[in-house]
Amino acid sequence: MTIHQLRTFHVVCRELNYSTAADKCYISRQALRQSIAALENELGGPLFLNHANHIALTHKGERLQKESAALAMKLIPLTDSLPLYCYGDVKAYAQIRTGKR
């Protein structure tokens, strides 16, 4: 299980809609479904039940959500902010290098 998979799982849990969750994760719906499918494969069963207009958590999905909620509360904000920090560090480094020339 990766941080990315856990993050996408929790966003889908919150949204209960793959398209909306994909938009929130800034990935395609197909990439989100593949991430969830890989997680389901690793855990040995479905995490969501697909209905005509919506999705719902299975028993296994509810348990994963409950067991990983505290971890997700800490990791999701961290992973959301990392690209900004990385970009900021690279930009600052480039400015320093440019300024020395």
Sequence and secondary structure as in RCSB ss.txt:
>XXXX:A:sequence
MTIHQLRTFHVVCRELNYSTAADKCYISRQALRQSIAALENELGGPLFLNHANHIALTHKGERLQKESAALAMKL
IPLTDSLPLYCYGDVKAYAQIRTGKR
>XXXX:A:secstr
  HHHHHHHHHHHHH  HHHHHHHHTS HHHHHHHHHHHHHHHTS SEEE SS EEE HHHHHHHHHHHHHHHHH
HHHHHHHHHHHHHHHHHHHHHHHHH 
